[in-house]
Structures are given as C-alpha cells and as structure tokens.
Amino acid sequence: MSAILDGAVTTLAFCWRLERRDGAALGFTSHDRDLEAGNFRYRAAPGMAPSAIELFDGFAAETLSVGGALSGAGLSEADLMAGRWDGAAVHLFLLDWERPDAEPVPLARGVLGDVRLSGVGFETELLGPAAMLERPVVEETSPGCRARLGDRRCRVDLAGRVRIVAVAAADDAMLEVDGAEPGVGLYTYGRLRWLTGANSGLESMVRSSDGGRLRLREPPLHAVAAGDLAEIAQGCDKSFPTCTGRFNNAVNFRGEPHLPGMDLLTRYPGAS
C-alpha cells in the first residue's frame, strides 16, 4: 500500500463491487473510464464518488455515502425500492488505474444496510463484521417457534412442500394460481418467490391460502400478469399444535409453549 501512495503522482481510483443475494453483481469506479480487473468490469458511467468513508479500530459500523449512482441501467431506483439490493455484499477498494491487474488496496467490506434515496443517488450504511456484535447473545423466550420452516433448526424437509405455479388471475393482493396443492391454509405464512414477470427475483409473504387462492400480505410491487410463474413454499404459524400435529416435529420446536407468561400475574381464583 505504501508503494502506491508514496509516489509523486498517485493513479488511484475507488472501486465498488456489489453482489446481490441472487448472484447478480455490478462494478463501479470513480475513474473517468471503465476499468477491468480480475475479469470483472468496473464501469465509470455512472460514476460513484464517496462523500465520506470512515474506518474505525473499534466496534463501530463503517459507513459510506454514495451519490450519482441511479442514472445507470444496472442500479435503478425501482430496484432499490423493490429491495433487490437489500443485504447485498459490498467490496470497496483502491485500484491503480495504470496497472489494474496489480494488488488492490482494500478499504471496507460488508453488506448494505438501510438504503435511503437522496436526489439522483442513494445513501446507505455499510454493515461490517462488527455489526454482528449488536445482535442478542441469547434468544428471548416465546410461546411460538423461533425457527423458520425448513431451516437447519426446524429440519422439516421441504421436498414436496414447494410448488412451481402459474398465475391465472390477479387482483391487488389476491392471486389465483394453477398447480398449488389442494388444502386450506397449507401456504398460510409461507413464501412466494417470483420467477418471471416484472417482479422476478422478489419475494412476497402469503397471508392466507385456500388451495390455489392466495392472499398476499402486501400487493406485489409491480403488476402481475396471467402466466407469470412463481415458487410457493408451505408455511407454518409457529404454534406447538401445528408443529406436532401437522409436521410431527415437536423434538425440534424452538419455543417454550408451556412456560408461564406475564398473564400469570393476573391469574387468581375465580378469574375468568
């Protein structure tokens, strides 16, 4: 790093690599022309210029502010508002634009936190490894399960509980789909992930279901057309009776259904 900075004239440019959770990646640079390093292109248009970069030796989260990024087709306001870039991995480093194949100087890395639109750009907080220390050390007790259906703590096998469906009709948050498993409430509190159409890559939560009739928690961000494909996974209301009766999974229930709650203080003989 010192060899790069000790020269009379520096030839450094900021570079950002953003990687979404679905695998899509974009590269940007503050240089006036595109740079290619490691078989990856960092585009100069739109340029991204940091207003401030703060790095700490302590446990404070690194923050950065970026402007002028919403004029490109790859990083649009619609995608940011839709949450496509939430939780995206970020790598920020300095690169010698005369020798782009040289070793870069890492500055910060982490994931995008809250994204706030600001004029023609956006501002975001970069959450580094230190942000994990802000999480609770132990879980709070709860009568409901704290696991997600099918995760490594729940261990319910989702094979056969996930279907690819086609939208037959859509009205606001109501969907009629073909290919769903018959039954009342199978997909309630489940997940719907759009595979095609304007909402491709986005997820919606199912509020209630009755066979192929689904009510989403919120209307999809973009209009849904007949024929759009989606992946729907069965849901769970996280109650102990559902875990035991429907999934036969009491051994992995991550809650305390029999632990007395705060209402114990209001109980007394003769109370209704």
Residue pairs with C-beta under 8 A, 6 or more apart in sequence:
1 105
4 10
4 12
4 94
4 96
4 102
4 105
5 12
11 96
11 97
11 98
12 94
12 95
12 96
12 97
12 105
13 29
13 30
13 31
13 35
13 94
13 95
13 96
13 97
14 29
14 30
14 48
14 49
14 50
14 92
14 93
14 94
14 95
14 107
15 27
15 28
15 29
15 30
15 35
15 37
15 42
15 92
15 93
15 94
15 95
15 104
16 27
16 28
16 29
16 42
16 48
16 66
16 90
16 91
16 92
17 25
17 26
17 27
17 40
17 42
17 90
17 91
18 25
18 26
18 27
18 28
18 75
18 85
18 88
18 89
18 90
18 112
19 25
19 88
19 89
19 90
19 91
20 84
20 85
20 88
21 87
21 88
22 84
22 201
25 40
26 43
26 74
26 75
27 40
27 41
27 42
27 43
28 42
28 43
28 44
28 46
28 47
28 48
28 69
28 75
29 35
29 42
29 43
29 44
29 47
29 48
29 95
29 97
30 44
30 47
30 48
30 49
30 50
31 42
31 44
31 97
32 44
32 47
33 44
34 41
34 42
34 43
34 44
35 41
35 42
35 44
35 95
35 97
35 100
36 42
36 100
37 95
37 100
37 101
37 104
42 95
43 72
43 74
45 71
45 72
46 68
46 69
46 70
46 71
46 72
46 75
47 68
48 66
48 67
48 68
48 69
49 66
49 67
49 68
50 64
50 65
50 66
50 92
51 65
51 66
51 67
52 63
52 64
52 65
53 62
53 64
53 92
53 107
53 108
54 62
54 63
54 64
55 62
55 107
55 108
56 62
58 130
59 130
59 133
60 130
61 110
61 113
61 125
61 126
61 127
61 128
61 130
61 131
62 108
62 110
62 126
62 128
63 125
63 126
64 92
64 108
64 124
64 125
64 126
65 123
65 124
66 121
66 122
66 123
66 124
67 118
67 119
67 120
67 121
67 122
67 123
68 120
68 121
69 75
69 121
69 122
70 76
70 77
70 80
70 117
70 120
70 121
70 122
71 120
75 85
77 117
79 85
80 115
80 117
80 122
81 117
81 221
82 199
82 202
82 221
82 222
83 202
84 201
84 202
85 112
85 115
86 112
86 115
87 111
87 112
88 111
88 112
89 109
89 110
89 111
90 108
90 109
90 110
90 111
90 112
90 126
91 106
91 109
92 106
92 107
92 108
92 109
92 126
93 104
93 105
93 106
93 107
94 104
94 105
94 107
95 102
95 104
95 105
96 102
108 126
108 128
109 128
110 126
110 127
110 128
110 129
110 131
111 126
111 127
112 124
112 125
112 126
112 127
113 124
113 125
113 126
113 127
113 131
114 124
114 125
115 122
115 123
115 124
116 122
116 123
116 124
139 146
141 255
141 256
141 259
142 255
142 256
143 239
143 240
143 255
143 256
143 257
143 259
143 261
144 237
144 238
144 239
144 255
144 257
145 154
145 236
145 238
145 239
145 240
145 243
145 253
145 254
145 255
146 238
146 254
146 255
147 153
147 154
147 252
147 254
148 154
149 156
149 158
149 190
149 233
149 234
149 235
149 236
150 156
150 157
150 158
150 161
150 233
153 252
153 254
154 249
154 252
154 254
155 249
155 252
156 247
156 249
156 252
158 233
158 234
161 233
161 234
162 231
162 232
162 233
162 234
163 179
163 180
163 181
163 231
163 232
164 179
164 195
164 229
164 230
164 231
165 177
165 178
165 179
165 180
165 212
165 229
165 230
165 231
165 232
166 177
166 178
166 179
166 227
166 228
166 229
166 230
167 175
167 176
167 177
167 224
167 225
167 226
167 227
167 228
167 229
167 230
168 176
168 177
168 178
168 212
168 226
169 175
169 176
169 226
170 176
170 220
170 223
170 224
170 225
170 226
172 219
173 207
173 215
173 216
173 217
173 218
173 219
173 220
174 213
174 214
174 215
174 216
175 213
175 214
175 215
175 216
175 224
176 212
176 213
176 214
177 212
177 214
177 230
177 232
178 212
179 212
180 186
180 187
180 209
180 211
180 212
180 214
180 232
181 211
181 234
182 211
182 212
183 211
184 209
184 210
184 211
185 208
185 209
185 210
186 209
186 234
186 235
187 206
187 209
187 214
187 232
187 233
187 234
187 235
188 206
188 207
188 208
188 209
188 235
188 237
189 205
189 206
189 207
189 235
189 236
189 237
189 238
190 205
190 206
190 209
190 232
190 233
190 234
190 235
190 236
191 203
191 204
191 205
191 206
191 232
191 233
191 235
192 203
192 204
192 205
192 206
192 214
192 216
192 230
192 231
192 232
192 233
193 201
193 202
193 203
193 204
193 230
193 231
193 232
193 233
194 200
194 201
194 202
194 203
194 204
194 220
194 228
194 229
194 230
195 228
195 229
195 230
195 231
196 227
196 228
196 229
197 222
197 224
197 225
197 228
197 229
198 222
198 223
198 224
198 225
199 220
199 221
199 222
199 224
199 228
202 220
202 221
204 216
204 217
204 218
204 220
205 216
205 217
205 218
206 214
206 215
206 216
206 217
206 232
206 235
207 215
207 216
207 217
208 214
208 215
209 215
209 235
214 232
236 242
236 243
236 246
236 247
238 255
239 257
240 250
240 253
240 255
240 257
243 249
243 250
243 252
243 253
244 250
244 253
